């Protein structure tokens, strides 16, 4: 029997307690306060996952676009952060760290259609959702988290999952950007500068304004169920591929969770429902949606607490291979009606790390198999220290051409997210997983953990698009004002 070492015990207890406190504080404030969020306190920046912190030379919170322009012109170097929901050092600045929290909210613009609105770059996605909601509108779809700023979510080309829809940038009509020369640009999706800003990790400029295209408010029917799955037998690939085809064809939005040391997977589906127009129907709908929102909060909280308290305990005490396979029998399914924004995204409650890649859709089975087997092999090798509990979220996006270097560019993609439920002790697995990703030609999500990829890798993965991207950096940030160690490694600029 393995026992928790003192180091693992401290890490285990830290994750479990911080996750619990975050859930409790969010509940007692009725969702108004999130404790685990990146911020600067007493001059020290700490990202939301408490993974790294540092003290920038300067910390600035501009409140107007004019201030942002002057800040760019008068700074040697600056980086911007929104919610600090970052798994890498892309927000670390050599000189000035900028928060756009004071530059958020609605912008009143002439010429917008009734189903469009303009927001400042620092506006959190959850707040954009409220602004749309008040106008009877919604995002067509959303990713799974609501904490990021709209500028941050576009700069990392954050995605959802589905048959026909994948990226928040698809709901953007145009954006304003302040480049490294201090010039303001209005960009549309057909412009190369727009495509460089989307997924460009802030290398060509600061997104100061976004015009969002809304759709009429709608509900989603969210369903969660457990299924048998295997990666061992000869026909497993055919069964797996059929499961994916059925999920994508029959549902508007679809994803799966895979778990190590078990023959179970979790199937997640979302299907759009128009809002009822009758008085009695609206009343029944209101009751069902209210019930759904409460149950969704409970389900998310239970999942977070189970991963932190139970999953990590099993992992760190060596019991995961024996007891982890029982997960499929204790995880309840659910079938809920939710307002679209509540169904698509959620508030983050648990402390964790993420490493995410895309592979061509047709390579899904082999890639998932390799990353899971890698975890299981390393778990056994690392006796008695063990690895944190890890699950694998698998999502899907259609072909996407709104970006030059985004990981979902130009192909039907599968996103494999390796979610370790601890902010410590995952490095050996992530290091090995990145080497596998490089070997199979997977593209890294640049908003997640990303430590070994280089400019040469990016050139191989993105070809002429990467060359175009670098040319745009040279034009719009010739002095390398937006560069830092992270971008220099990936882009070789500054």
DRENVOTI-958689 format. One line per 10 residues: number of its first residue (from 1); for each residue y, z, x of C-alpha. Coordinates in steps of 0.2 Angstrom, whole numbers. Layout:
! DRENVOTI-958689
NUM = Y:Z:X  ...
***
This chain:
! DRENVOTI-958689
1 = 0:0:0  17:-4:7  32:7:5  50:3:5  58:5:23  74:15:23  84:-1:26  76:-9:11  77:6:1  96:6:3
11 = 98:-12:0  86:-11:-16  96:4:-23  113:-4:-19  109:-20:-28  101:-11:-43  116:1:-45  129:-11:-43  121:-23:-55  119:-8:-68
21 = 137:-3:-66  144:-21:-68  134:-22:-84  139:-5:-91  158:-8:-87  157:-26:-95  149:-18:-111  161:-4:-113  176:-15:-111  169:-27:-123
31 = 168:-41:-110  186:-39:-104  182:-32:-87  170:-39:-73  168:-28:-58  158:-39:-47  171:-52:-44  179:-59:-28  197:-51:-25  209:-45:-12
41 = 211:-26:-11  222:-17:2  224:-34:11  205:-36:13  196:-51:4  178:-48:-2  168:-61:-11  160:-57:-28  142:-54:-20  149:-42:-7
51 = 141:-53:6  156:-54:17  174:-48:19  188:-51:30  207:-48:32  218:-64:32  234:-64:42  243:-68:25  238:-66:7  249:-76:-5
61 = 249:-78:-24  261:-92:-29  266:-93:-47  274:-110:-48  269:-127:-42  285:-128:-31  280:-112:-22  263:-120:-19  271:-136:-11  283:-125:0
71 = 268:-114:5  258:-130:11  273:-137:20  276:-120:29  259:-115:33  248:-120:49  232:-116:39  227:-111:22  212:-109:10  212:-106:-8
81 = 200:-95:-19  199:-93:-37  186:-80:-43  178:-78:-25  162:-84:-33  156:-91:-17  140:-90:-7  148:-97:9  163:-95:20  173:-109:13
91 = 186:-97:7  189:-90:24  206:-94:31  212:-95:49  229:-90:43  234:-89:25  223:-85:10  229:-91:-7  225:-85:-24  230:-95:-39
101 = 227:-80:-51  246:-80:-54  246:-99:-57  236:-100:-73  237:-103:-91  243:-118:-102  254:-131:-97  265:-140:-110  264:-159:-107  271:-173:-117
111 = 259:-187:-121  243:-178:-123  231:-181:-137  227:-168:-150  210:-165:-142  217:-163:-125  226:-149:-116  233:-146:-98  230:-130:-89  235:-124:-72
121 = 223:-124:-58  220:-105:-57  215:-104:-75  197:-96:-76  185:-107:-86  182:-93:-98  201:-93:-102  201:-112:-103  187:-110:-116  198:-98:-126
131 = 213:-110:-126  201:-124:-133  194:-112:-145  210:-108:-153  213:-126:-156  196:-129:-164  190:-137:-148  177:-134:-135  170:-141:-119  157:-155:-122
141 = 145:-144:-111  147:-131:-98  138:-124:-82  129:-107:-83  144:-96:-76  161:-93:-83  170:-84:-69  177:-98:-58  194:-105:-59  195:-123:-66
151 = 201:-129:-49  186:-121:-40  174:-127:-52  180:-145:-49  181:-143:-30  163:-139:-30  158:-151:-44  149:-138:-54  136:-145:-66  126:-140:-81
161 = 110:-148:-86  105:-161:-98  99:-178:-103  116:-187:-104  129:-174:-98  130:-165:-81  147:-161:-74  163:-152:-79  173:-166:-71  167:-178:-85
171 = 178:-168:-96  193:-171:-85  206:-184:-90  217:-182:-75  223:-169:-62  237:-165:-51  235:-161:-33  246:-155:-19  240:-163:-2  242:-157:15
181 = 258:-166:17  265:-156:3  265:-172:-9  261:-171:-27  248:-183:-34  243:-188:-52  225:-193:-51  213:-201:-63  194:-203:-62  195:-221:-56
191 = 206:-215:-41  197:-212:-24  208:-196:-22  202:-189:-38  184:-192:-32  188:-184:-16  195:-169:-25  179:-167:-36  166:-159:-25  178:-160:-10
201 = 179:-141:-7  198:-142:-6  198:-153:10  211:-166:3  222:-154:-7  225:-140:-19  221:-144:-38  236:-137:-47  234:-144:-64  220:-151:-75
211 = 220:-161:-91  204:-157:-101  196:-168:-114  190:-156:-128  178:-160:-142  177:-152:-160  170:-135:-159  151:-134:-162  136:-122:-161  120:-123:-150
221 = 103:-118:-154  97:-110:-139  78:-107:-136  69:-98:-122  50:-99:-121  36:-96:-108  24:-110:-103  9:-111:-92  12:-121:-76  2:-124:-60
231 = 5:-133:-43  -13:-132:-37  -24:-144:-47  -25:-163:-45  -17:-167:-62  -3:-154:-61  10:-166:-56  6:-177:-71  7:-161:-82  23:-156:-74
241 = 31:-173:-75  27:-174:-94  34:-157:-97  51:-163:-89  51:-179:-99  48:-171:-115  61:-158:-112  74:-170:-107  70:-183:-121  69:-170:-135
251 = 83:-159:-131  102:-161:-128  101:-149:-113  86:-143:-104  81:-132:-89  67:-122:-82  64:-106:-72  50:-106:-59  43:-89:-52  33:-86:-37
261 = 15:-79:-38  13:-84:-56  6:-98:-67  21:-96:-79  37:-105:-81  52:-102:-92  58:-116:-103  77:-116:-108  83:-128:-121  100:-130:-130
271 = 103:-142:-145  120:-145:-153  123:-141:-171  138:-146:-181  147:-131:-189  144:-128:-207  158:-133:-218  153:-124:-234  160:-106:-238  143:-99:-240
281 = 136:-109:-225  151:-103:-214  147:-84:-219  128:-86:-215  133:-95:-199  145:-81:-194  132:-68:-196  119:-78:-187  131:-82:-172  137:-64:-171
291 = 118:-58:-170  115:-71:-157  129:-66:-146  124:-48:-146  105:-53:-143  111:-65:-129  121:-51:-120  105:-40:-122  94:-53:-115  105:-57:-100
301 = 107:-39:-96  89:-36:-97  85:-50:-86  98:-44:-73  91:-26:-73  73:-32:-73  77:-43:-57  86:-29:-48  76:-14:-53  58:-21:-56
311 = 58:-38:-47  65:-31:-30  54:-16:-31  38:-26:-33  44:-38:-19  49:-24:-7  33:-14:-10  22:-29:-7  16:-29:-25  23:-45:-30
321 = 8:-56:-27  -3:-45:-38  10:-39:-52  22:-53:-52  10:-65:-61  12:-53:-76  30:-58:-79  25:-72:-91  17:-60:-103  31:-47:-103
331 = 46:-59:-104  50:-62:-123  56:-78:-129  71:-81:-140  78:-93:-153  97:-90:-155  112:-99:-164  127:-97:-153  145:-104:-152  144:-118:-138
341 = 153:-109:-125  142:-93:-126  127:-104:-127  130:-114:-111  138:-101:-100  137:-82:-96  146:-69:-87  137:-64:-70  130:-47:-70  118:-46:-56
351 = 121:-46:-37  112:-61:-29  112:-76:-17  110:-94:-21  105:-109:-11  105:-125:-20  100:-143:-17  98:-160:-26  84:-171:-25  80:-188:-34
361 = 73:-184:-51  56:-192:-47  54:-180:-32  55:-165:-43  37:-159:-42  35:-161:-24  51:-152:-20  48:-137:-31  31:-135:-24  37:-135:-6
371 = 51:-122:-9  39:-110:-19  25:-112:-7  37:-109:7  43:-93:-1  25:-87:-4  20:-90:14  35:-82:21  33:-67:10  15:-64:16
381 = 20:-67:34  35:-54:34  24:-40:30  29:-26:29  47:-30:27  46:-42:13  58:-54:5  69:-50:-10  63:-56:-27  67:-74:-29
391 = 66:-86:-44  69:-105:-44  81:-112:-57  78:-131:-60  92:-141:-69  95:-160:-71  110:-171:-71  112:-190:-75  120:-202:-63  137:-197:-58
401 = 151:-207:-50  166:-195:-51  164:-189:-34  162:-195:-16  152:-181:-8  146:-171:-23  127:-167:-22  124:-176:-39  133:-192:-34  125:-209:-39
411 = 108:-204:-45  98:-195:-58  96:-179:-49  86:-163:-50  95:-147:-44  84:-133:-37  93:-117:-35  84:-103:-25  90:-87:-32  87:-72:-21
421 = 91:-55:-30  98:-46:-15  113:-50:-4  103:-45:11  86:-49:19  86:-67:12  92:-76:28  75:-81:35  69:-89:19  86:-98:17
431 = 85:-104:35  68:-111:33  72:-119:16  87:-128:23  76:-135:36  64:-141:23  79:-148:13  86:-158:28  68:-165:31  66:-171:13
441 = 84:-178:12  90:-165:-1  109:-164:-3  117:-147:-2  128:-139:-15  143:-135:-5  148:-120:-16  132:-111:-12  124:-104:4  125:-118:17
451 = 124:-113:35  115:-127:45  121:-144:38  133:-153:49  145:-168:49  130:-179:55  120:-173:40  134:-177:28  136:-194:35  117:-198:33
461 = 117:-191:15  132:-200:9  135:-215:19  150:-226:16  156:-213:3  158:-200:17  168:-212:27  179:-215:13  181:-197:11  185:-194:29
471 = 198:-207:28  207:-199:14  207:-182:23  216:-191:38  229:-198:26  232:-183:15  229:-169:27  233:-176:44  237:-159:52  221:-150:46
481 = 230:-138:35  216:-135:23  202:-135:37  192:-119:42  176:-116:51  165:-121:36  174:-138:33  175:-142:52  156:-140:53  153:-151:38
491 = 167:-163:40  173:-163:58  191:-162:53  205:-150:59
***
